[in-house]
């Protein structure tokens, strides 16, 4: 399996899971966002579906923490304990290099997110779907093709293209166009040297 090829990466994933547990316990949405971004970098490099699922889960936790008052979660502490228990099991399986069980516990964690609140089930499923699209766009920004990124996250190329096309390309200063006069000036200076 990809994750076992690099002990340093294995330690990094364990670190991220431990920090996710802590951030969830503290309801620290900012830290969950940061951890999700760290994970998406690994997902982009290794293109491993377990890393991607982990990034989606962490990002979803970030959004759930932000929206927890609106989602109607009555037993928040119980939810946090159950998620952290699954994350503990994931960490244990990683330490034993049992990737199949690690992935199974990630799936259990995702199921916990979906079952968070009967009133909020649709909201949570939408958060997970949006998290998948968001993380897909981040993977795409790392240079992975649109079709491969969509396939890795289980979304359609259309969903990903639509999200990417919502002006995000202009967020990158390297994608900004320059005016005609500046372009002409740059061309003249290039040819005069």
N, CA and C of each residue as an Amber inpcrd file, in Angstrom:
protein
   579
   0.8410000  -1.1840000   0.0000000   0.0000000   0.0000000   0.0000000
   0.8850000   1.2460000   0.0000000   0.3690000   2.3190000  -0.5470000
   1.1130000   3.5590000  -0.6960000   1.5630000   4.1180000   0.6380000
   0.6780000   4.0950000   1.6120000   0.9610000   4.7330000   2.8870000
   2.1350000   4.0710000   3.6220000   2.3750000   2.7950000   3.3770000
   3.4370000   2.0890000   4.0860000   4.8060000   2.2880000   3.4660000
   4.8650000   2.8440000   2.2780000   6.1380000   3.0260000   1.5960000
   7.0420000   4.0320000   2.2950000   6.4870000   4.8990000   3.0870000
   7.2500000   5.9870000   3.6700000   6.9060000   6.1120000   5.1600000
   7.8290000   5.6970000   6.0150000   7.5990000   5.7430000   7.4740000
   7.3680000   7.1770000   7.9490000   8.0560000   8.1240000   7.3250000
   7.8900000   9.5180000   7.7070000   6.4530000   9.9780000   7.4280000
   5.9100000   9.5680000   6.2970000   4.5290000   9.9220000   5.9640000
   3.5530000   9.2500000   6.9180000   3.8460000   8.0160000   7.2950000
   3.0150000   7.3000000   8.2660000   2.9720000   8.0690000   9.5870000
   4.1140000   8.5430000  10.0540000   4.1770000   9.3330000  11.2860000
   3.4120000  10.6460000  11.1370000   3.4940000  11.2360000   9.9330000
   2.7770000  12.4880000   9.6710000   1.2650000  12.2680000   9.7750000
   0.7660000  11.1920000   9.2020000  -0.6700000  10.8960000   9.2440000
  -1.1160000  10.6660000  10.6900000  -0.3230000   9.9440000  11.4590000
  -0.6430000   9.7180000  12.8730000  -0.6870000  11.0490000  13.6220000
   0.2860000  11.9090000  13.3500000   0.3150000  13.2410000  13.9630000
  -0.9640000  14.0130000  13.6340000  -1.3470000  14.0150000  12.3600000
  -2.5400000  14.7500000  11.9360000  -3.7880000  14.2040000  12.6340000
  -3.8950000  12.8850000  12.7440000  -5.0590000  12.2960000  13.4120000
  -5.0970000  12.6660000  14.8960000  -3.9540000  12.6380000  15.5580000
  -3.9060000  13.0190000  16.9740000  -4.2950000  14.4890000  17.1610000
  -3.7770000  15.3400000  16.2860000  -4.1010000  16.7640000  16.3710000
  -5.5740000  17.0230000  16.0300000  -6.1310000  16.2190000  15.1430000
  -7.5540000  16.3320000  14.8060000  -8.4020000  16.0240000  16.0290000
  -8.0270000  14.9790000  16.7460000  -8.7500000  14.6290000  17.9750000
  -8.7370000  15.8030000  18.9510000  -7.5600000  16.3810000  19.1450000
  -7.4200000  17.4960000  20.0820000  -8.2510000  18.6960000  19.6240000
  -8.1640000  19.0310000  18.3400000  -8.8890000  20.1900000  17.8170000
 -10.4010000  19.9910000  17.9210000 -10.8650000  18.7720000  17.6670000
 -12.2890000  18.4880000  17.7920000 -12.7300000  18.6170000  19.2460000
 -11.9300000  18.0910000  20.1540000 -12.2350000  18.1820000  21.5860000
 -12.3720000  19.6410000  22.0130000 -11.5210000  20.5010000  21.4390000
 -11.5300000  21.9290000  21.7800000 -12.4780000  22.7390000  20.8950000
 -13.1520000  22.0810000  19.9540000 -14.0150000  22.7650000  18.9670000
 -13.2470000  23.8710000  18.2460000 -12.0170000  23.5600000  17.8680000
 -11.1350000  24.5290000  17.2240000 -11.2380000  24.3830000  15.6990000
 -12.1580000  25.1300000  15.1070000 -12.4070000  25.0370000  13.6650000
 -11.1830000  25.4730000  12.8590000 -10.4890000  26.4990000  13.3070000
  -9.3110000  26.9830000  12.5900000  -8.2470000  25.8930000  12.4800000
  -7.9910000  25.1910000  13.5750000  -6.9890000  24.1210000  13.5750000
  -7.4320000  22.9540000  12.6920000  -8.7200000  22.6420000  12.7030000
  -9.2280000  21.5750000  11.8350000  -9.0220000  21.9350000  10.3660000
  -9.2320000  23.1980000  10.0150000  -8.9930000  23.6450000   8.6440000
  -7.5150000  23.4690000   8.2810000  -6.6340000  23.8700000   9.1830000
  -5.1930000  23.7540000   8.9350000  -4.7910000  22.2860000   8.7410000
  -5.3310000  21.4180000   9.5730000  -5.0090000  19.9890000   9.4800000
  -5.5490000  19.3810000   8.1910000  -6.6970000  19.8220000   7.7780000
  -7.2560000  19.3520000   6.5150000  -6.3500000  19.7570000   5.3540000
  -5.8480000  20.9850000   5.3990000  -4.9390000  21.4430000   4.3480000
  -3.6370000  20.6460000   4.3390000  -3.1330000  20.3050000   5.5220000
  -1.9260000  19.4650000   5.5960000  -2.1730000  18.1050000   4.9500000
  -3.3420000  17.5580000   5.1990000  -3.6850000  16.2390000   4.6890000
  -3.8560000  16.2590000   3.1780000  -4.4140000  17.3300000   2.6500000
  -4.6570000  17.3870000   1.2110000  -3.3380000  17.4170000   0.4540000
  -2.2950000  17.9620000   1.0650000  -0.9740000  17.9440000   0.4360000
  -0.5010000  16.4980000   0.2620000  -0.6460000  15.6860000   1.2940000
  -0.2800000  14.2680000   1.2030000  -1.1470000  13.5470000   0.1850000
  -2.4330000  13.8770000   0.1720000  -3.3390000  13.2400000  -0.7830000
  -2.9290000  13.5640000  -2.2110000  -2.4830000  14.7830000  -2.4380000
  -2.0570000  15.1810000  -3.7740000  -0.7830000  14.4640000  -4.1990000
   0.1370000  14.3250000  -3.2780000   1.4060000  13.6670000  -3.5980000
   1.2010000  12.1850000  -3.8540000   0.4960000  11.5180000  -2.9530000
   0.3710000  10.0600000  -3.0240000  -0.8520000   9.5900000  -3.8020000
  -1.8170000  10.4900000  -4.0160000  -3.0610000  10.1610000  -4.7130000
  -3.6840000   8.8910000  -4.1300000  -3.7160000   8.8410000  -2.8240000
  -4.2240000   7.6860000  -2.0920000  -5.6080000   8.0310000  -1.5420000
  -6.5910000   7.2020000  -1.8300000  -7.9700000   7.4990000  -1.4470000
  -8.1590000   7.6190000   0.0590000  -7.3710000   6.9010000   0.8510000
  -7.5020000   7.0030000   2.3070000  -7.0850000   8.3930000   2.8010000
  -6.0350000   8.9580000   2.2150000  -5.6270000  10.3220000   2.5690000
  -6.7390000  11.3060000   2.1990000  -7.3230000  11.0740000   1.0370000
  -8.3750000  11.9740000   0.5740000  -9.5800000  11.8970000   1.5030000
  -9.9840000  10.6860000   1.8680000 -11.1050000  10.5260000   2.7990000
 -10.7860000  11.2030000   4.1270000  -9.5600000  11.0590000   4.5830000
  -9.1440000  11.6890000   5.8270000  -9.2660000  13.2140000   5.7170000
  -8.8300000  13.7860000   4.6120000  -8.9320000  15.2340000   4.4050000
 -10.3880000  15.6830000   4.3900000 -11.2430000  14.9140000   3.7340000
 -12.6680000  15.2490000   3.6710000 -13.2880000  15.1770000   5.0600000
 -12.9390000  14.1560000   5.8280000 -13.4700000  14.0190000   7.1940000
 -13.0480000  15.2020000   8.0580000 -11.7740000  15.5500000   8.0080000
 -11.2740000  16.6470000   8.8420000 -11.9230000  17.9660000   8.4300000
 -12.0230000  18.1950000   7.1240000 -12.6640000  19.4120000   6.6430000
 -14.1410000  19.4350000   7.0450000 -14.8100000  18.2900000   6.9670000
 -16.2130000  18.1980000   7.3810000 -16.3520000  18.4970000   8.8680000
 -15.4180000  17.9790000   9.6740000 -15.4380000  18.2790000  11.1110000
 -15.3000000  19.7800000  11.3400000 -14.4430000  20.4170000  10.5550000
 -14.2770000  21.8640000  10.6320000 -15.6150000  22.5550000  10.4070000
 -16.3240000  22.1670000   9.3620000 -17.6090000  22.7970000   9.0420000
 -18.6680000  22.4560000  10.0790000 -18.6340000  21.2480000  10.6060000
 -19.6000000  20.8450000  11.6350000 -19.3730000  21.6430000  12.9160000
 -18.1150000  21.8450000  13.2940000 -17.8080000  22.6480000  14.4810000
 -18.3270000  24.0660000  14.2850000 -18.1240000  24.6090000  13.0910000
 -18.6010000  25.9700000  12.8190000 -20.1230000  26.0410000  12.9310000
 -20.8020000  24.9980000  12.4400000 -22.2680000  25.0150000  12.3810000
 -22.9370000  24.2470000  13.5210000 -22.1810000  23.8110000  14.5120000
 -22.7460000  22.8880000  15.5110000 -23.9690000  23.4330000  16.2250000
 -24.0590000  24.7190000  16.4620000 -25.2370000  25.2690000  17.1400000
 -26.4630000  25.2010000  16.2380000 -26.2630000  25.3640000  14.9360000
 -27.3820000  25.3510000  13.9950000 -27.8400000  23.9430000  13.6570000
 -26.9530000  22.9620000  13.7270000 -27.2920000  21.6020000  13.3080000
 -28.1380000  20.8530000  14.3390000 -28.2800000  21.3810000  15.5120000
 -29.1570000  20.7570000  16.5000000 -28.5850000  19.5160000  17.1550000
 -27.2940000  19.4860000  17.3740000 -26.6600000  18.3400000  18.0280000
 -26.8870000  18.4670000  19.5240000 -27.6430000  17.5170000  20.0630000
 -27.9600000  17.5760000  21.4900000 -26.8730000  16.9510000  22.3400000
 -26.2260000  15.9450000  21.8100000 -25.2060000  15.2390000  22.5800000
 -23.8330000  15.4480000  21.9440000 -23.3900000  16.7080000  21.9220000
 -22.1310000  17.0560000  21.2730000 -20.9600000  16.2820000  21.8660000
 -20.8720000  16.2350000  23.1810000 -19.7450000  15.5490000  23.8280000
 -19.7210000  14.0620000  23.4760000 -20.8870000  13.4470000  23.3980000
 -20.9750000  12.0420000  23.0060000 -20.4730000  11.8650000  21.5680000
 -20.8850000  12.7620000  20.6830000 -20.4250000  12.7190000  19.2990000
 -18.9030000  12.8360000  19.2260000 -18.3420000  13.8120000  19.9340000
 -16.8920000  14.0240000  19.9360000 -16.1820000  12.7720000  20.4460000
 -16.6960000  12.1830000  21.5180000 -16.0730000  10.9720000  22.0770000
 -16.1170000   9.8110000  21.0860000 -17.2280000   9.6520000  20.3880000
 -17.3570000   8.5590000  19.4170000 -16.4160000   8.7600000  18.2280000
 -16.3420000   9.9890000  17.7280000 -15.4190000  10.2760000  16.6160000
 -13.9880000  10.0530000  17.0590000 -13.6330000  10.5780000  18.2260000
 -12.2610000  10.4230000  18.7070000 -11.9170000   8.9580000  18.9790000
 -12.9020000   8.1580000  19.3950000 -12.6770000   6.7220000  19.5700000
 -12.3240000   6.0730000  18.2310000 -13.0580000   6.4340000  17.1670000
 -12.7360000   5.8950000  15.8400000 -11.3680000   6.3700000  15.3670000
 -11.0400000   7.6280000  15.6510000  -9.7200000   8.1420000  15.2730000
  -8.6160000   7.4180000  16.0420000  -8.8650000   7.1110000  17.3250000
  -7.9060000   6.3170000  18.1070000  -7.6810000   4.9460000  17.4670000
  -8.7670000   4.3200000  17.0280000  -8.6570000   3.0160000  16.3820000
  -7.8930000   3.1310000  15.0700000  -8.1300000   4.2110000  14.3290000
  -7.3900000   4.4440000  13.0820000  -5.8980000   4.5790000  13.3600000
  -5.5700000   5.3330000  14.3860000  -4.1590000   5.5250000  14.7630000
  -3.5280000   4.1900000  15.1390000  -4.2280000   3.4100000  15.9310000
  -3.7230000   2.1010000  16.3540000  -3.4660000   1.1980000  15.1440000
  -4.3940000   1.1960000  14.1990000  -4.2200000   0.3610000  13.0070000
  -3.0540000   0.8470000  12.1590000  -2.8510000   2.1520000  12.0910000
  -1.6960000   2.6770000  11.3510000  -0.3870000   2.2330000  12.0030000
  -0.3510000   2.3060000  13.3200000   0.8670000   1.8820000  14.0330000
   1.1660000   0.4140000  13.7760000   0.1060000  -0.3830000  13.5880000
   0.2720000  -1.8080000  13.2760000   0.3760000  -2.0610000  11.7700000
   0.3930000  -0.9710000  11.0110000   0.4940000  -1.0260000   9.5500000
  -0.6170000  -1.8610000   8.9160000  -1.8090000  -1.7650000   9.5090000
  -2.9770000  -2.4650000   8.9940000  -3.8610000  -1.4470000   8.2690000
  -3.5590000  -1.2280000   6.9990000  -4.2100000  -0.1750000   6.2300000
  -5.6890000  -0.4700000   5.9810000  -6.0380000  -1.7190000   5.8030000
  -7.4420000  -2.0720000   5.5830000  -8.3200000  -1.6590000   6.7490000
  -7.8570000  -1.9510000   7.9600000  -8.6140000  -1.5730000   9.1620000
  -8.5850000  -0.0610000   9.3820000  -7.4660000   0.5700000   9.0700000
  -7.3780000   2.0390000   9.1300000  -8.4740000   2.6510000   8.2640000
  -8.6060000   2.1680000   7.0340000  -9.6130000   2.6860000   6.0990000
 -11.0270000   2.4010000   6.6100000 -11.2170000   1.2290000   7.1940000
 -12.5370000   0.8690000   7.7240000 -12.9540000   1.8340000   8.8400000
 -12.0120000   2.1970000   9.7090000 -12.3350000   3.1340000  10.7900000
 -12.5800000   4.5450000  10.2550000 -11.9090000   4.9060000   9.1670000
 -12.2190000   6.1910000   8.5340000 -13.6510000   6.1850000   8.0060000
 -14.0560000   5.0790000   7.4070000 -15.4380000   4.9640000   6.9090000
 -16.4300000   5.0330000   8.0730000 -16.0950000   4.4130000   9.2030000
 -16.9550000   4.5010000  10.3870000 -17.0700000   5.9540000  10.8590000
 -15.9510000   6.6670000  10.8040000 -15.9600000   8.0730000  11.2060000
 -16.8720000   8.8770000  10.2920000 -16.7680000   8.6220000   9.0000000
 -17.6370000   9.3160000   8.0420000 -19.1080000   9.0070000   8.3440000
 -19.4130000   7.7650000   8.6640000 -20.7870000   7.3810000   9.0020000
 -21.2620000   8.1170000  10.2500000 -20.3730000   8.2870000  11.2260000
 -20.7350000   9.0450000  12.4330000 -21.0980000  10.4810000  12.0830000
 -20.3630000  11.0560000  11.1480000 -20.6590000  12.4300000  10.7360000
 -22.0460000  12.5090000  10.1180000 -22.3620000  11.5460000   9.2740000
 -23.6530000  11.5450000   8.5930000 -24.7910000  11.3130000   9.5870000
 -24.5540000  10.4640000  10.5880000 -25.5900000  10.1430000  11.5780000
 -25.6050000  11.1170000  12.7610000 -24.8610000  12.1860000  12.6490000
 -24.6940000  13.1380000  13.7500000 -26.0120000  13.5480000  14.3940000
 -26.9480000  13.9180000  13.6020000 -28.2290000  14.3620000  14.1360000
 -29.3060000  14.0490000  13.1100000 -30.3810000  13.3850000  13.5310000
 -31.4450000  13.0810000  12.5710000 -31.9720000  14.3440000  11.8810000
 -32.0500000  15.4480000  12.6190000 -32.5210000  16.7090000  12.0490000
 -31.5230000  17.2610000  11.0420000 -30.2720000  16.9520000  11.2280000
 -29.2190000  17.5690000  10.4350000 -28.6260000  16.6350000   9.3900000
 -29.1860000  15.4380000   9.2280000 -28.5900000  14.4550000   8.3280000
 -28.3580000  15.0260000   6.9330000 -29.3650000  15.7050000   6.3870000
 -29.2150000  16.2780000   5.0510000 -28.1360000  17.3540000   5.0410000
 -28.1030000  18.1990000   6.0750000 -27.0770000  19.2410000   6.1590000
 -25.6800000  18.6360000   6.2020000 -25.5170000  17.5840000   7.0110000
 -24.2070000  16.9610000   7.1590000 -23.7850000  16.2870000   5.8540000
 -24.7200000  15.6180000   5.1950000 -24.3860000  14.9990000   3.9000000
 -23.9620000  16.0610000   2.8980000 -24.6180000  17.2100000   2.9400000
 -24.2460000  18.3120000   2.0420000 -22.8660000  18.8490000   2.4110000
 -22.5750000  18.9510000   3.7090000 -21.2430000  19.3860000   4.1470000
 -20.1790000  18.4230000   3.6140000 -20.4360000  17.1330000   3.7170000
 -19.4670000  16.1370000   3.2430000 -19.3000000  16.2290000   1.7280000
 -20.4080000  16.4190000   1.0010000 -20.3210000  16.5470000  -0.4500000
 -19.5200000  17.7950000  -0.8210000 -19.8350000  18.9210000  -0.1620000
 -19.1030000  20.1600000  -0.4410000 -17.6380000  20.0300000  -0.0400000
 -17.3740000  19.3310000   1.0520000 -15.9890000  19.1120000   1.4790000
 -15.2420000  18.3160000   0.4180000 -15.8960000  17.3190000  -0.1570000
 -15.2700000  16.5230000  -1.2090000 -14.9290000  17.3860000  -2.4090000
 -15.8600000  18.2430000  -2.8020000 -15.6220000  19.1140000  -3.9610000
 -14.5120000  20.1170000  -3.6360000 -14.5550000  20.6750000  -2.4240000
 -13.5300000  21.6390000  -2.0240000 -12.1510000  20.9970000  -2.0270000
 -12.0420000  19.8240000  -1.4340000 -10.7470000  19.1500000  -1.3780000
 -10.3000000  18.7170000  -2.7750000 -11.2570000  18.3620000  -3.6220000
 -10.9140000  18.0110000  -5.0040000 -10.2890000  19.2030000  -5.7130000
 -10.8420000  20.3790000  -5.4730000 -10.2740000  21.5640000  -6.1240000
  -8.8540000  21.8250000  -5.6400000  -8.5950000  21.5420000  -4.3720000
  -7.2390000  21.7260000  -3.8320000  -6.2660000  20.7200000  -4.4420000
  -6.7300000  19.4870000  -4.6450000  -5.8880000  18.4790000  -5.2860000
  -5.6070000  18.8990000  -6.7300000  -6.6420000  19.3790000  -7.4060000
  -6.4990000  19.8500000  -8.7830000  -5.4640000  20.9720000  -8.8450000
  -5.4800000  21.8790000  -7.8540000  -4.5010000  22.9740000  -7.8010000
  -3.0770000  22.4500000  -7.6450000  -2.9320000  21.2380000  -7.1050000
  -1.6050000  20.6280000  -6.9610000  -1.1400000  19.9690000  -8.2580000
  -1.9350000  20.0720000  -9.3230000  -1.4960000  19.5870000 -10.6280000
  -2.0220000  18.2270000 -11.0450000  -2.9480000  17.6540000 -10.2900000
  -3.5390000  16.3740000 -10.6660000  -4.6760000  16.6650000 -11.6500000
  -4.8350000  15.8380000 -12.6760000  -5.8270000  16.1040000 -13.7130000
  -7.2430000  16.1530000 -13.1410000  -8.1080000  16.8520000 -13.8460000
  -9.5020000  16.9960000 -13.4430000 -10.1860000  15.6370000 -13.3350000
  -9.9920000  14.7810000 -14.3380000 -10.6690000  13.4810000 -14.3270000
 -10.1540000  12.5890000 -13.2030000  -8.8420000  12.5870000 -12.9880000
  -8.2750000  11.7520000 -11.9240000  -8.7070000  12.2680000 -10.5470000
  -8.7130000  13.5830000 -10.3720000  -9.1300000  14.1720000  -9.1030000
 -10.5840000  13.8260000  -8.8040000 -11.4480000  13.9840000  -9.8020000
 -12.8660000  13.6700000  -9.6100000 -13.0440000  12.1990000  -9.2610000
 -12.3110000  11.3230000  -9.9400000 -12.4150000   9.8870000  -9.6870000
 -11.9300000   9.5600000  -8.2700000 -10.8400000  10.1710000  -7.8350000
 -10.3030000   9.9030000  -6.4950000 -11.2980000  10.2770000  -5.3990000
 -12.0640000  11.3340000  -5.6230000 -12.9910000  11.7860000  -4.5950000
 -14.4170000  11.3120000  -4.7950000 -14.6660000  10.5960000  -5.8610000
 -16.0060000  10.0700000  -6.0700000 -17.0260000  11.1370000  -6.4100000
 -16.5830000  12.1840000  -7.0830000 -17.4980000  13.2250000  -7.5400000
 -17.4190000  13.2720000  -9.0590000 -18.3560000  14.0060000  -9.6590000
 -18.3220000  14.0990000 -11.1170000 -17.3440000  15.1860000 -11.5500000
 -16.8310000  15.0250000 -12.7580000 -15.9530000  16.0580000 -13.3080000
 -16.7250000  17.3730000 -13.4270000 -18.0160000  17.2660000 -13.7110000
 -18.8580000  18.4500000 -13.8460000 -18.8930000  19.2320000 -12.5360000
 -19.1110000  18.5370000 -11.4020000 -19.1420000  19.2120000 -10.1010000
 -17.8250000  19.9320000  -9.8340000 -16.7320000  19.2470000 -10.1270000
 -15.4150000  19.8260000  -9.8800000 -15.1680000  21.0160000 -10.7990000
 -15.4650000  20.8570000 -12.0780000 -15.2490000  21.9490000 -13.0340000
 -16.1000000  23.1700000 -12.6780000 -17.3310000  22.9160000 -12.2380000
 -18.2160000  24.0140000 -11.8560000 -17.6410000  24.7710000 -10.6620000
 -17.1320000  24.0320000  -9.6710000 -16.5620000  24.6570000  -8.4780000
 -15.3090000  25.4560000  -8.8310000 -14.4550000  24.8450000  -9.6260000
 -13.2080000  25.5080000 -10.0170000 -13.5100000  26.7440000 -10.8540000
 -14.5450000  26.6580000 -11.6780000 -14.9020000  27.7560000 -12.5560000
 -15.5860000  28.9220000 -11.8750000 -15.8370000  28.8410000 -10.6000000
 -16.5240000  29.9200000  -9.8830000 -15.5650000  31.0390000  -9.4910000
 -14.6010000  31.3060000 -10.3490000 -13.6990000  32.4280000 -10.1100000
 -12.4800000  32.1020000  -9.2870000 -12.3330000  30.8510000  -8.8600000
 -11.2010000  30.5090000  -8.0150000  -9.8780000  30.6620000  -8.7550000
  -9.8780000  30.5130000 -10.0690000  -8.6270000  30.6400000 -10.8270000
  -8.0530000  32.0380000 -10.6810000  -8.9140000  33.0180000 -10.4660000
  -8.4490000  34.3830000 -10.3570000  -7.9070000  34.7000000  -8.9730000
  -8.0780000  33.7950000  -8.0300000  -7.5150000  33.9860000  -6.6920000
  -5.9940000  33.9170000  -6.7200000  -5.4650000  33.1820000  -7.6690000
  -4.0240000  32.9950000  -7.7860000  -3.4390000  34.1770000  -8.5530000
  -2.5090000  34.9380000  -7.9430000  -1.9600000  36.1060000  -8.6300000
  -1.2350000  35.7450000  -9.9280000  -0.7730000  34.5100000 -10.0570000
  -0.1010000  34.1070000 -11.2950000  -1.0850000  33.9690000 -12.4520000
  -2.3600000  33.8710000 -12.1410000  -3.3780000  33.7540000 -13.1810000
  -3.9560000  35.1080000 -13.5890000  -3.4780000  36.1940000 -13.0160000
  -3.9790000  37.5150000 -13.3440000  -3.4210000  37.9540000 -14.6900000
  -4.2580000  38.5800000 -15.4770000  -3.7850000  39.0980000 -16.7600000
  -3.2990000  40.5180000 -16.5610000  -2.4440000  40.9420000 -17.4730000
  -1.9330000  42.3110000 -17.4130000  -2.4640000  43.0710000 -18.6150000
  -2.4310000  44.3660000 -18.5210000  -2.9520000  45.2130000 -19.5840000
  -2.0890000  45.1640000 -20.8390000  -2.6690000  45.6620000 -21.9400000
  -1.9970000  45.6460000 -23.2410000  -0.7140000  46.4610000 -23.2040000
  -0.7490000  47.6410000 -22.5900000   0.4490000  48.5070000 -22.5360000
   1.5850000  47.8300000 -21.7760000   1.2410000  47.2130000 -20.6440000
   2.2840000  46.5400000 -19.8510000   2.8410000  45.3460000 -20.6070000
   1.9790000  44.6030000 -21.2980000   2.4310000  43.4630000 -22.1060000
   3.3850000  43.9180000 -23.2030000   3.0170000  45.0220000 -23.8870000
   3.8670000  45.5570000 -24.9570000   5.1980000  46.0140000 -24.3920000
   5.1530000  46.6750000 -23.2540000   6.3850000  47.1410000 -22.6080000
   7.2780000  45.9590000 -22.2230000   6.6770000  44.9060000 -21.6760000
   7.4420000  43.6980000 -21.3180000   8.0680000  43.0560000 -22.5530000
   7.3200000  43.0000000 -23.6420000   7.8350000  42.4010000 -24.8810000
   8.9850000  43.2120000 -25.4280000   8.8450000  44.5400000 -25.4260000
   9.9240000  45.4110000 -25.9380000  11.1830000  45.2510000 -25.0880000
  11.0030000  45.2140000 -23.7610000  12.1730000  45.0780000 -22.8830000
  12.8320000  43.7060000 -23.0580000  12.0440000  42.7030000 -23.3240000
  12.5800000  41.3520000 -23.5440000  13.4300000  41.2940000 -24.8030000
  12.9220000  41.9040000 -25.8970000  13.6390000  41.8380000 -27.1660000
  14.8010000  42.8170000 -27.2310000  14.7880000  43.8380000 -26.3880000
  15.8840000  44.8280000 -26.4410000  17.1060000  44.3540000 -25.6550000
  16.9780000  43.3180000 -24.8360000  18.1300000  42.8430000 -24.0490000
  18.8720000  41.7430000 -24.7010000
